[in-house]
Amino acid sequence: MATELELKLKEGDKAPDFSAPTSGGGKLSLTELKGKNVILYFYPKDDTPGCTKEACAFRDHFADFKKKGAVVLGVSVDPVKSHDKFVRKFDLPFTLLADEDKKIVEAYGVWGQKSFMGRKYMGIHRVTFLIGPDGMIRKIWPKVKPEEHAEEVLAAL
C-alpha cells in the first residue's frame, strides 16, 4: 500500500508554472494554456498496468474533455522516448510531459516516499489537479482509482 502523501498545494492555490519537454517533441508550459481548464495528472510510470488503465480512460473520454475545452496532460519522470512509445502503443491523443529533473513533481508535491511489499522507495504519487482558466487549482484528487478517474474529472468540469 502506498504511503499517505501530505499535499502542500490546496484547492484555491495558484498552480505552479512549469515548462517541460513533451511527447512528440517540443516543449510546453502552463502559461501557454492560460484561459483553458487543464487536467494535470501525475502517474508513476509509462506502460505499467495502473498507469495504462488511467491513460486509456483519459483517451477513451478525450472527445468529451475536448468538447468542454479542457486540456489533458499526463506527467511522469519517464524520458520523452518512453512517452513516445507509450503514446504510440496505446494511441494516446493527449500530451505527456517528461519531468526527468523532477521539477514539476516536486513543485506539485507529488514526489515522495512510497512503499510496496514492505520496500520503501521514492516515486510519484498518483494525483490529479484541475487547473482553472485563471491558473488557480480548482480541484485535487489525491487518491485515484485508475479505471474510474477520467469520469470523475469529467464530472467536475
C-alpha positions, 0 to 999 in steps of 0.5 A: 500500500502506498504511503499517505502523501501530505499535499502542500498545494490546496484547492484555491492555490495558484498552480505552479508554472512549469515548462517541460519537454513533451511527447512528440517533441517540443516543449510546453508550459502552463502559461501557454494554456492560460484561459483553458481548464487543464487536467494535470495528472501525475502517474508513476510510470509509462506502460505499467498496468495502473498507469495504462488503465488511467491513460486509456480512460483519459483517451477513451473520454478525450472527445468529451474533455475536448468538447468542454475545452479542457486540456489533458496532460499526463506527467511522469519522470519517464524520458520523452522516448518512453512517452513516445512509445507509450503514446504510440502503443496505446494511441494516446491523443493527449500530451505527456510531459517528461519531468526527468529533473523532477521539477514539476513533481516536486513543485506539485508535491507529488514526489515522495516516499512510497512503499510496496511489499514492505520496500520503501522507495521514492516515486510519484504519487498518483494525483490529479489537479484541475487547473482553472482558466485563471491558473488557480487549482480548482480541484485535487484528487489525491487518491485515484482509482485508475479505471474510474478517474477520467469520469470523475474529472469529467464530472467536475468540469 
